[in-house]
Amino acid sequence: MTIAESSPNAAESAAPLVVRGFAIHRGFLDAPAQAALMAAVGRIWTEAPPLRPVTRWGKPLSVAMTSAGALGWTTDRRGYRYEPAQPDGRPWPPIPPMLLDLWQRVTGVPVLPDSCLVNLYRDGARMGLHQDRDEAELHWPVVSVSLGDEALFRIGNLERGGATESLWLQSGDVVVMAGAARLTHHGIDRIRPGSSALVPGGGRVNLTLRVVAPTA
């Protein structure tokens, strides 16, 4: 199923909300599209179950993670990086075509993402302010898709510190980080448990699409 094959959705043609350069497409995915994408996430989990990795300091993240695509983002005591295979040596599952279609619709760039990070937030999970800067080329956009429980999204600045802005992301929202916003700090303060019944077992799924490998 592609985005175009889902039921008509006026949000696709509506102008996004722009906050500090982040383009926030409210309700970009309607209910049938969200259900179809959640089913695709379930297939990813079958091939690559989400795990809670540790930081280079040995502290486990509160978010469970897995990936799809040619490269998967990971962290352990060796630091943050992308890997071509899961810890057990198996390749990452492919990125669902529905997500590739979504990428083209919201970015219009001439390349497709080669990595999709799949984060699972259960009650109490959060993600501190950070930059997406482990990719070879930083001019390509980053696309983030929300499924399930609402999440309080915080947007900071290019440099650490300073005033921030926060807003609630809902299931079906899509955020595009491009241009000057590509390296802006951002994070998730908390989720609102029980605000959606989409994710099995409760919680929020965030899918982050990136171009990782050099394209030149």
Backbone hydrogen bonds, N-H to C=O, Kabsch-Sander energy under -0.5 kcal/mol:
donor,donor_aa,acceptor,acceptor_aa,energy
6,S,2,T,-0.7
6,S,3,I,-1.2
12,E,9,N,-1.6
13,S,10,A,-1.0
14,A,10,A,-0.8
17,L,24,I,-2.5
19,V,17,L,-0.6
19,V,22,F,-2.2
22,F,19,V,-2.3
23,A,21,G,-0.5
23,A,176,V,-2.3
24,I,17,L,-3.7
24,I,22,F,-0.7
25,H,23,A,-0.7
25,H,174,V,-3.5
26,R,24,I,-1.1
28,F,25,H,-1.2
28,F,172,G,-0.6
29,L,172,G,-2.1
30,D,28,F,-0.6
34,Q,30,D,-2.6
35,A,31,A,-2.3
36,A,32,P,-2.3
37,L,33,A,-2.5
38,M,34,Q,-2.6
39,A,35,A,-1.9
40,A,36,A,-1.6
41,V,37,L,-2.3
42,G,38,M,-2.1
43,R,39,A,-1.5
44,I,40,A,-1.8
45,W,41,V,-2.6
46,T,42,G,-1.5
47,E,43,R,-1.4
48,A,44,I,-2.9
51,L,65,M,-2.8
54,V,75,T,-0.7
55,T,59,K,-2.4
58,G,55,T,-2.1
61,L,53,P,-2.8
64,A,120,L,-2.1
65,M,51,L,-3.7
66,T,118,V,-1.6
68,A,116,C,-1.9
69,G,93,P,-3.2
70,A,114,D,-0.8
71,L,114,D,-1.9
72,G,83,E,-3.0
74,T,81,R,-3.0
76,D,79,G,-0.9
79,G,76,D,-2.3
81,R,74,T,-2.1
83,E,72,G,-2.9
86,Q,90,R,-3.5
89,G,86,Q,-2.5
92,W,84,P,-0.6
99,L,96,P,-1.2
100,L,96,P,-1.5
101,D,97,P,-2.5
102,L,98,M,-1.9
103,W,99,L,-2.6
104,Q,100,L,-2.0
105,R,101,D,-1.9
106,V,102,L,-2.2
107,T,103,W,-2.0
108,G,103,W,-0.6
108,G,104,Q,-1.0
114,D,210,R,-1.4
115,S,210,R,-1.4
116,C,68,A,-2.5
117,L,208,T,-2.5
118,V,66,T,-3.1
119,N,117,L,-0.6
119,N,206,N,-3.0
120,L,64,A,-3.2
121,Y,119,N,-0.6
121,Y,204,R,-3.4
122,R,120,L,-0.7
125,A,122,R,-2.4
127,M,188,I,-3.0
130,H,186,H,-2.0
133,R,131,Q,-1.0
136,A,212,V,-2.5
142,V,177,M,-2.2
143,V,209,L,-2.0
144,S,175,V,-3.0
145,V,207,L,-2.6
146,S,173,D,-2.5
147,L,205,V,-2.4
149,D,203,G,-2.4
150,E,192,R,-0.5
151,A,169,L,-2.1
152,L,190,R,-2.9
153,F,151,A,-0.9
153,F,167,L,-3.1
154,R,187,G,-3.0
155,I,165,E,-3.4
156,G,185,H,-3.1
165,E,155,I,-2.4
167,L,153,F,-2.1
169,L,151,A,-3.3
171,S,148,G,-0.5
172,G,146,S,-3.2
173,D,170,Q,-2.2
174,V,25,H,-1.9
175,V,144,S,-3.0
176,V,23,A,-2.7
177,M,142,V,-3.1
177,M,175,V,-0.5
178,A,176,V,-0.6
181,A,178,A,-1.8
182,R,179,G,-1.6
183,L,180,A,-0.5
184,T,181,A,-1.6
185,H,157,N,-2.4
186,H,130,H,-1.9
187,G,154,R,-2.0
188,I,127,M,-1.9
189,D,152,L,-2.5
189,D,187,G,-0.5
190,R,152,L,-0.5
192,R,150,E,-2.6
195,S,192,R,-1.7
202,G,199,V,-2.6
204,R,121,Y,-2.7
205,V,147,L,-2.7
206,N,119,N,-2.4
207,L,145,V,-2.3
208,T,117,L,-2.5
208,T,206,N,-0.5
209,L,143,V,-3.2
209,L,207,L,-0.6
210,R,115,S,-2.3
212,V,210,R,-0.7
